[in-house]
Amino acid sequence: MTARVLTPRRTLAAAAGALLALAAPAAGASAQPQVLEATCVGTQEVGYSPGIVLLTERQTTVTGSTTYDCLSADVESGTSGFSVSDSRSCTSVTPSGAAETIRWDDGSESVLTMSSAVVSVGGTTVVTKNGTVTDGRFEGALALATITGPTVSGLLDCLTPGGMTHTSEAVVLEITSIP
């Protein structure tokens, strides 16, 4: 058996997975049996141009990309991306948009339409997204995602004149269907 080294990214992903496991019953409790279609962990890279600062909101272009590694009978990995322009500060890092298109390793796609809840504690922001797959692979399935980051060290950039220009966040995604 090969031992895995827990890097900060893997540790953050494991913590996000634990939060997801705790949130799943409350977010989607149902009397019907559910089939887990895919569990994915990954990293979301987000860029801000110009960088965002601590308190003053300013117009910025936000671009992001997410890579997923999945445990599923159907897919092994996926990617998604976004780009929006809106007003942001380090204290108002609200998730962009309600839809995400994931391109899976087999060439198929899933469109997820989700609502978000944001909690920030001690320099770490946790975004919980809950919704459904509205088109493509897994259509009709429930989707639950937890995005965790940035840490306090990333937030220190908010105090500089150029602001925070990049974050790297752990993502856990579960897609479940109701047969």
N, C-alpha and C positions, 0 to 999 in steps of 0.2 A: 504494500500500500504506500502511495506517495503522499508525503505530508504537504499541506498547502500552507504557504506563508500568508498571514493576514496583513496585507498592505492597507494603508488608510482607506483606499477606495473600496477594497473588499470588506473592510470592517464597517464602513459607512453603508455599503449595500446590504450587509447582514442586518444592521440596525434598521434600515428601511424595510427590510423583509419582515422583521419582527413587528414593526409598527403596522405594516400591511396586514399581517396575520391577526393582530388585535383589532384592527379597524374593519376587517371583512365581515364578521358577523353583524356588526352594528350597521354597516353601510348597505348590505344587501341581504339581510336575513329573510329567508323564505321557507315556507313549508315544503316546497317542491325540491326534489333532489337536483343537484347541480353536477355537471361534468366539467372538470378542469380541462380546458382545451390547450392552454399554454401558460407557463410561468416564465417570465423573462426578467433578467437583471441587466442593467447596463449603465451607461453614462450619458448625461446630457451636457453638452458644451454650449454655453451661451455667451455671445459677445454683445457689447454695448458700444455704440459709436454715435456721438461722443460718450465717454464714460459717465456713469451716474455718480452723483455725490450724495452726502449724508442726508440733508434735509430739503434742499431746494430741488423741486421737480423741474426737469428740462426735457425738451424734445430730443429723443434718441432713437436710433434704429437698432432694433433688437433682432439678432439672428441666432438661430440655434440648430443643433443637430443632435440626434439621439441614436446611439447604437445599442442593440439588444442582443444578448445571448439567451437562447430559450431552451427550456425543457418541454418538449412537445412531441407527439407522434407525427405531427404534420410539418413543423418548421423548426429550423435550428437557430436562425438569426433574422434580424430585421433592422431597418434604418428609417428615420423620419427627419424632417427638417421644417423650419418655419422662419419667416422674416416679417416683422411688423415695425411700424413707426408710431410711437406714442410718447406720452409724458411720463417720466419715471424719476424716482430717487432711490437711494439705498433703503429707505424706509417704506417704499411703496412698490416693491418688486412683485407686481401682480402677474399671474400667468397670462400669456397672450392667447387669444382665440379659444374657441370651444371645440374645434375639430382637429384631429391629427390623422394623417395618412401614413400608415406603416407599409413599407415595401419589404416583403419577406424574401428570404434567400431563394425560394423556388420561382420567383417572378410574380407572384400574386400580391395583392394589396388588401389592406383592411382600412376602412374609414371609421374612426372612433369619435363619437360626439359625447363630450363629457362636461360636467360642471366641476368647479374647483372650490376647495376650502383651503385657506392659508393660515398657518400658525407659525409664529416666530418666537423662539425661546433661546436665550443665551447665545445669540449670534448664529443660530442655525434656523433655517426656514424649512418647514415641512409642508409640502403641497399635496393634498389628497384629491385625486380626480376620480369621479364616479360617473359611469354612463353606459352606453351600449355601442356595439359595432353596428353601424348603420348601413354599411355597404361592403361588398367584397367577401374575402375569406372570413369565416366565423360570423357572418351576418346574423344579427339577432341575439348574439351572445352579450353577456354583461362584461364590462371592463372596469377594473379598479387599478389605479396607478398611484404610487407614492414616490415623490421626488424630494430628496433631502439635500440641502446645501444652501448657501455657502457657509463656511465656518468663519469664526471670528477673524482669522488671519486674512481671509479674503475681504472681509468688511473693513479692515484697516485702510484699504485702498480708497474707501469712501471719503477719507479725511484728506486726501491729496487733491491738488487743483485739477488733475486730469481725471480723477474719479476711478471707480471700479470699471474695468473694461472687459473682464472675462470672469466667468464662474464655471466650475465643473461640479456637476451634481449627480448623485447616485439615484438610479431609477429602478423601481420594481413594478412590474406589470403582470396582472393576472387576468386571463380571459376565460370566462366560464359560460357554459350553455346550459339551458334548462331543456331536457329532452321532452 
